[in-house]
Amino acid sequence: MERIRKAESVLLGLQSAVLVAVLLFLVVMSFLQVALRQLFGGGFLWCDTLLRHLVLWVGFLGAARAAAEEKHFAFEALTEHLPARLHGPAAAAARLAAVAVSLLLAEASWSFMLEERASGAALFTAGELTVPAWPFAAILPIGFLLAALHTGLRLWLAKVPEEASPR
């Protein structure tokens, strides 16, 4: 059990590092774009499109982090009016539903990403460089899978008492 917790901790660290890097890039490029517009009357033509797509990365990585910390949206309205003895089963049912929905959305977004790849659609072009759209759509299935993984781990770890795990 401890290995699973450690592996998730490493995964969360990696997610956080990517999130911070993307967020830092967003801030720097946004500032640069505004400065170029103010000073020279224009910026990079491709920058706004890139930044919009990177906002998706921040959103999905943040949502996966929230799922890991159980700070995402929850079915509290459902459990609020239940007797205390039913809070645990209701929370488990909510987690299970969240995992199922996340996996369904991961499958649908995987298909979308593959279609983007097959179509050869370009996100933008900068001179001779054509940047494909599909790598930026990859955050959709990745984000849903991460949310399902973290929520599933919360469900599983809630069922295993701390003292039952071998050390």
C-alpha positions in Angstrom: 0.0 0.0 0.0 2.9 2.3 0.8 4.3 1.8 -2.7 1.0 2.9 -4.2 1.0 6.0 -2.1 4.6 6.8 -3.0 4.0 6.2 -6.7 1.0 8.6 -6.5 3.1 11.1 -4.7 5.8 11.0 -7.5 3.0 11.3 -10.1 1.6 14.3 -8.3 5.1 15.9 -8.2 5.5 15.4 -11.9 2.0 16.8 -12.5 2.8 19.8 -10.4 6.1 20.4 -12.2 4.4 20.3 -15.6 1.6 22.6 -14.3 4.1 25.1 -12.9 6.2 25.1 -16.1 3.1 25.6 -18.3 1.7 28.3 -16.1 5.1 30.1 -16.0 5.2 29.9 -19.8 1.7 31.2 -20.0 2.5 34.2 -17.8 5.8 35.0 -19.6 4.3 34.7 -23.1 1.2 36.7 -22.2 3.3 39.5 -20.8 5.5 39.4 -23.9 2.5 39.4 -26.2 1.0 42.5 -24.4 4.4 44.3 -24.4 5.0 43.6 -28.1 1.5 45.0 -28.9 2.0 48.1 -26.8 5.5 48.8 -28.1 5.4 47.6 -31.7 1.6 47.5 -32.5 1.6 43.7 -32.8 2.9 40.4 -31.4 3.4 36.9 -32.5 0.4 35.8 -34.7 0.5 32.3 -33.3 0.8 33.2 -29.6 -2.9 33.7 -28.7 -3.8 30.4 -30.2 -1.0 28.6 -28.4 -1.9 30.3 -25.1 -5.6 29.3 -25.4 -4.6 25.7 -25.8 -2.2 25.8 -23.0 -4.9 27.1 -20.7 -6.6 23.7 -21.3 -3.4 22.0 -20.0 -3.5 24.1 -16.9 -7.2 23.4 -16.3 -6.9 19.7 -16.8 -3.7 19.3 -14.7 -5.3 21.4 -12.0 -8.5 19.3 -12.1 -6.4 16.1 -11.8 -4.6 17.6 -8.8 -7.9 18.6 -7.3 -9.2 15.0 -7.7 -6.1 13.7 -5.9 -6.6 16.1 -3.0 -10.4 15.6 -3.0 -11.0 19.3 -3.6 -12.9 18.9 -6.8 -16.6 19.2 -7.1 -18.4 16.7 -5.0 -21.8 15.3 -4.4 -22.1 16.9 -1.0 -25.7 17.8 -1.7 -26.5 14.1 -1.9 -24.8 13.2 1.4 -25.8 16.3 3.3 -29.3 15.0 4.0 -28.3 11.4 4.6 -27.8 9.8 8.0 -24.2 9.8 9.2 -23.9 6.0 8.7 -24.6 6.4 5.0 -22.0 9.1 4.3 -19.2 6.6 3.7 -21.2 4.5 1.2 -22.6 7.6 -0.5 -19.0 9.0 -0.9 -17.9 5.7 -2.3 -20.7 5.7 -4.8 -19.9 9.3 -5.8 -16.2 8.4 -6.3 -17.2 5.3 -8.3 -19.5 7.5 -10.5 -16.7 10.0 -11.0 -14.3 7.3 -12.1 -16.8 5.9 -14.5 -17.6 9.3 -16.1 -13.9 10.2 -16.2 -13.1 6.9 -18.0 -15.9 7.5 -20.5 -14.7 11.0 -21.2 -11.1 9.8 -21.5 -12.3 7.3 -24.2 -14.2 9.9 -26.1 -11.4 12.4 -25.9 -8.9 9.7 -27.0 -11.0 9.2 -30.2 -11.1 13.0 -30.7 -7.3 13.3 -30.4 -6.8 10.4 -32.9 -9.1 12.1 -35.3 -7.2 15.4 -34.9 -4.0 13.4 -35.6 -5.4 11.7 -38.7 -6.8 14.9 -40.1 -3.4 16.6 -39.9 -5.0 19.8 -38.6 -2.5 22.5 -37.8 -2.8 24.5 -34.6 -0.8 27.3 -36.2 2.0 28.0 -38.6 4.9 30.3 -37.8 6.9 30.9 -41.0 7.8 27.5 -42.4 6.9 25.7 -39.1 3.5 24.0 -38.9 2.5 23.0 -35.4 0.0 20.1 -35.4 -3.1 20.4 -33.2 -3.3 16.9 -31.9 -0.4 17.1 -29.3 -2.3 19.9 -27.6 -5.5 17.9 -27.6 -3.6 15.1 -25.8 -4.3 16.8 -22.5 -8.0 15.8 -22.8 -7.5 12.0 -22.4 -4.5 12.5 -20.1 -6.4 14.8 -17.8 -9.5 12.5 -17.6 -7.3 9.4 -17.0 -5.4 11.2 -14.3 -8.7 12.3 -12.6 -10.0 8.7 -12.9 -6.7 7.3 -11.4 -6.6 9.7 -8.5 -10.3 9.3 -7.7 -10.0 5.5 -8.0 -7.1 5.5 -5.7 -9.1 7.6 -3.1 -11.9 5.0 -3.4 -9.6 2.1 -3.0 -7.4 3.6 -0.3 -10.5 4.5 1.7 -11.5 0.8 1.8 -8.0 -0.3 3.1 -7.3 0.7 6.7 -3.9 2.3 7.3 -2.8 -0.4 9.7 -3.7 -3.1 7.2 -1.0 -2.0 4.8 2.3 -3.9 5.0 5.3 -1.7 5.7 
